[in-house]
Amino acid sequence: MTGTTAAVLLVIVAAALALGAWWLRGRRTLTTPAERAVHATLHTAALAAKPLRRGLDATSAAEAAPHLQVLTGADAVALASADGALLAWHGPHTDLAERFREAGLRAVAGERRVLVESAELGKPEVGSLIAQPLLIEDSGVVGVMGVVTAGAPGPGLLGAITEVARYACSQIELAELDASRARLDRAEVRALRAQISPHFIYNALNTVASFVRTDPDRARELILEFADFTRYSFRSAGEYTLLADELRNIDRYLTLERARFGKALEVRLQVAPEVLGVVLPFLALQPLVENAVRHGISSKPQGGTVSIVAADEGTDCVISVEDDGVGMDPELLRSGSLDAIESGGDRPSARESAHVGLANVDDRLRAAFGNDYGLVVETAPGAGTKVSMRVPKFRPGIRA
């Protein structure tokens, strides 16, 4: 068993202990063979992880295979999809590709390792061909790793292959989770668009129609605002946007709503210039404003005021949308969910709570930034409602 193989077997415990001890000794240069072996193994594992975090395909397999070959200490390493398609082969003995495909299909069917010995292969210079299924608990077998050895594999090498395959599976699983979250984000954005559009489009077009004869110029301006609003809301860009862009679109929305409500709707805006470049989930702020207008102000006969504040608070930006409308019983929030507020303070029905997605926004904020970044709601009957969100000014991997 090679030094690299031994390092793989001990990577979980030895890596933490060896590197931790090295760090505590004052960051001195790696000098012992064990330290160098552990460091090299961790570095190689990181190189293999990077492409696999994109999922298992021909490109990522070709990039990961050389590093997996180093980790196993094998003559050659191959990767195939669960249906037997060869994705990558690194090393000699490419003439064994068909035998690997056959062994791989057997490994997938049985969800267990398949070992083809030298005598079966008809190649004396090859010790064995091993097909190791890449098995993820909730997804089943997602692929196969093939290993060609020079000699008969012992328990140490077989254990190393199992550990390397398990490591590869963990990276592929993370890629699947990332993809699932991205699909969920896109689905939630589509849901928000569907929720906003029927209610708002109907009222906006009615408002424009009311100005067509009495004030054609005003009607034209409102149509342009409506066109810009829908263009932004139904854009095909990513799941994130800049606060400046979100505020610009909210201004279009409020322009249309002020045309409908007249003096009954007053808007106050206070935004710190330094937070305009903050990134937040797409359409995260608009539902808060729509909720304030629709359930706060429109339910109050004499109208009211909606205040939007975006403040700089150190490493975070705090954004709040407050109305002085009818408010609601805070016990509904404590006993239920954010959907309660979407029904204007009553127990939410399925139809009512489907319109404006505060719970949707809360879920997306927590998914993007962590549980410390959900919505905070302050309300009381007759005292209006304030909904606040905290967004980090910078978060690695998240950009508009």
N, C-alpha and C positions, 0 to 999 in steps of 0.2 A: 504493500500500500504506500503510495507516494506521500510526500509531506503535504502537498496541496489537498489530497483526499482526507488526510487526517485532520487538517484544519477545518474542512467542511463539516466533519462529524462533530467537532467541538465548537462550532461557530457560535451557537446560541449562548453557551455559558462562558467559554474561554475568551471570546471576543470582548464581552463586557468586562470580565475580570482583568484581562491582560491590558486592554487599552485604558481602563479606569486606573489601574495601578501605575501605568506609564504616565498618565496625565498628572496624578498626584505626586509623582517623583519630580515634577518640575518641567514637564514638556521636553524631556531630553530626547535626543535622536534615538530612533529604533536601532538597537544594537544586537539583541539576541536573535537566533534563528526563529524561535517561537513568536516573538513580537513581529518580526518581518513577515512570517507566514500568515499570522492573523490579519495583519494590516493588508497584505496583498489579497487575501481571500475576501475581506470586506469590500475592498475597492473593486474587485472583479464582480462580486455580487451586485454592487451598486450599478456597475456598467450593464449587467444583464437585466436589471430591474427597469432601467429607463425605457427601453423599447417595449418590454412586456406590459408596462403600464398603459400602453396605447391599445392593448388587446393583442390577440394572436392572429396574425396574418402573414403573408409572404414577406413583407418588408420588415416587420418587427422580428420575425423568426430569423431572417438572415442576419440581422444586427445582433440578436441575442445568442445565436448558436455558438460563435467563437468563445464567448465568455462562459457559457455552460460547459463547453468542452474543457476549458481550463479548470473549472470547478470540479468536474468529475474525474479529471486526469485520464480521460478516455482517448483512444486513437481518433475517433470521429463521433460527432453528435449530429443527430437529425431531428427535425420537428415536423410533425404532420398534423393535419386537421382531424377532427373526430370521424370524418367520412373517408379517411385514408389518403387524402391528397397530400403529396409531399410539398412542404412549405420551404424547407431549407435543409442543406446538408453541408456540414463543415468538416473537412478532413478527407482522408483517402477512403478507398473501398466503396466508391459510389455505385459499383456494379451490384451492391447488395440492396439497392433502393427498393427493388420489387419484393425481396424477402422481408425488408422492413415494413413495407406496406401490408403484407400478409400478416406478419406478427402484430402489427399495430391494430389491425381490424379485430384480431382475436383478443388483444388487450382491451379494446374498447368494449367488445361484447361481454367479456367476463369481468371488466372493471378491476383487473389485476395484472401484475407484471407477467410478461411472456419472455422466456429465455430460450434462444436458439443456440445450441452448442456448435462447436467447431465442426464436428463430424457431420452434422446436418447441413452445414453451410458449404462443405466441400472446399474450404479454404484453410489449409494448415496454418497460415500466418495469422489467422484471426482466431482469437480465443472464444468469442461469443458475440452474439447480437442480442441486445436487450431492448424490448419495447415496454416502456414505462408509461401507463396512462396518466394523463394530467386530469385529476379528478377534483372537482369543486363540489362541496357538499350539496348546495341547493340547485346547481346547474348540471350535475352529472359530469361525464367525461367531455372535456372541451378540446382535447388534442392528445397527442402522443409524443413523448420524447424517446428517441432512439439512441442507443449507446453501443459503439463497437469497441471491444476490448482486445488487447494484444494477447492476454492470457486468460486462463479460467478465472472467473470473478469469485473472489472470496467474500465472506460476510461483511468485511469493512467496505469494500467497493460497492456492494449491493446496498448497504446502508447509506453510503454517500449519495448514490444515485437516487434513492428514495427521498433523502433530505433536499437534494437539489430540485427534484421534481416538485416537492411540496413548496419550496420557495418560489419556483416559477408559477405554481398555481395561485399562490397568495397574490402575486403581482397581477396576474390575469384577472383574478377576482376583483381586485381594486379597480382595474380598468372597466370591468363590467359594472361595478357600483357607480363609477364616475359617469359612464354612459347612461345608466338608469336614472341617475339624478338629473343629467342633462335632458333626458327625454321627459322626466317629470316636470322640470322647469318649463320646458316648451309647452307641455300639456296644460300647465297651470296658467301660463300666459295666454294660451288660446282660450282657456276657460274664462279668464278675466275679460278678454275681448268680447266674448259672447255675452257675458253678463252686462258689460257696459253698453254695448251697441243697441239692443232693442229699446231700452228705456231712454237713453240719451238721444239717439238718432230721431226717435219719434218727436220728442219735445223740441229738439233743435230745428227740425224741418217745419214744425208748426210755428215756431217763433219767426223763422225766415218768411214763411208764407204770410204772416200777419203784417210784415213790413213791405211786401211787394208793391202794393198799391199806394200806401200812405207815405213811404219813404224808400224809393227804389235804390238810392245810393247806399243807404244803411243795409238793405237786404243784400246788396252785392258784397259789401264788406263782411257780413255774417256768413255768406256762402263761402267766401275765401277762407275765413277762419275755420269753418266747419271742414272744408277740404283739407286744410293743413292738419287739423286735429286728427281726422281719420287716417291721413297718410302716415302720421307718426304712430298712431295706436296700432295700425296694422302693418307696420314695417316688418321686414324679414331679417333684421339684424339680430345680434345675440341676445342673451338673457339679461344683460346689464346695460345701464345707460348712465349718463352724467346727470348730476342734480340740475345743472343749468338747463339741459334739454328737457328734463321732466317738468321743471318750473315753467319753461316756455310753453309746453303743451297744456299745462294747467291754466295758464293765462288765457289760452284760446278757449278752453272749456268754460272758464269763468266769464269770458266776454259773451259767450252765447247764453249762459245762465243769467247774467245781468240784464241782457236784452229781454229775457223772458220775465224776470221778477221786477225789473225796474229798480226803484229806490228801496224796495223791500230787502234787497241783498247788498250788503256792504262788505268789501274785501280789504283786509289789511295784510301787507306783506313786509316782512323784516328778514333779510337774508345777509349773512356775513359774506363779503366777497371771496374770502379765502376758502370757503367750502363749496363754491360753485363747481369745482372739478372733482368733487367726491363721487365715487361710483356706487350705485345702488341697484337693486333688482328693477328691471324694466316694468313700468306701470305699478310701482310699489306705492307711490305717493298719490296718484290720481284717484284711486278708490277711497282714500281717506277724505279727500276734498269732496268727492261726489257724495259720500255718506253724510258729511257735515251739511251740505246743501239740501240733500234729499230728505234726510230724516231729522235734521236739526232745525234748519231754517224754514223749509217749506211747510212744516207742521206747526209753525208759529204764525198766527194770523198777522201780526204786525211786522213780520220779517226779523232780520237780525244780521249779525256780523260773523264772517269767517276770517280767522286770523291764521296766517301761515308764517312760522318762524323757523329759520335754519341757523343754528348757533354753532360757533367753534368752541369745542370743549376738549382741549388738549389733543389726544390721539383720536378722538371721535368727533363726529358731527351729530348734533341732536336736532331732529326735525319734528315739529309739532304742528298739528292742525286742530284748531279750537273753534267751536261755535258757541254762541250764547242762546242756543235753541232750547228745545223741550227737555233734553237730557233723558235719563233713565234711572231705574233702580239699580244701584251697584250690586245688590244681592244677586241679580240675574247673571252678572259677570262672574261672581264668586261660585255660583252654583252651576253655571252652564259654560258657555264658550263665547268666543268673540262673535259667533253668529247671532247671539241674542241682540246685540246692538244694531245688527243689520235689519231687524224688523221694527226698529223705532221704539224699542223698549218693551214690546210684547214678547210673549213666548214665540220663538221663530217657527214659522211654517216652512215646509220645503220650498214653496214657491217664493216666499219673501227672502229667505236667506240665500237664494240663488242669485240675487241681483248684484250686490256689491261685496267683493270678497275680502273682508278684513281678515278672516281666518286664513284665507289663501295667502295674503301678504305676510301675516305672522309666520306661517309655515316656511315661506320662501326666505324670509330674513334669517330665521333660525338655521335653515339648511345652508345658507350661504356663509353666515358669520358666526354661528354658534348660538347656544341657548341664551346667552347674555344679551342678545340683540333682537328679541321679540318686541312686539308692540306693547305699550303701556297705556291703559285707558283709565281716565279719571272722569267720573260723571256723577250726577245726582238729579233726581226729578226737579225740573224747572231751573236747573243751574247750568245747563249746557253740557257739552262733552269735549274733552281734550284727548286726542290720540297722539302719542309720541313714539318715535322710533330713534334708535341710536345706531349709527352706521360708522364703522371704522374708516378713517381717512385713507388708509392704505391696507390692503390685504393681498399677500402674494397669490398670484394665479387668478385674480379677479380684476378684469378691466372691461371698459366699455367697448 
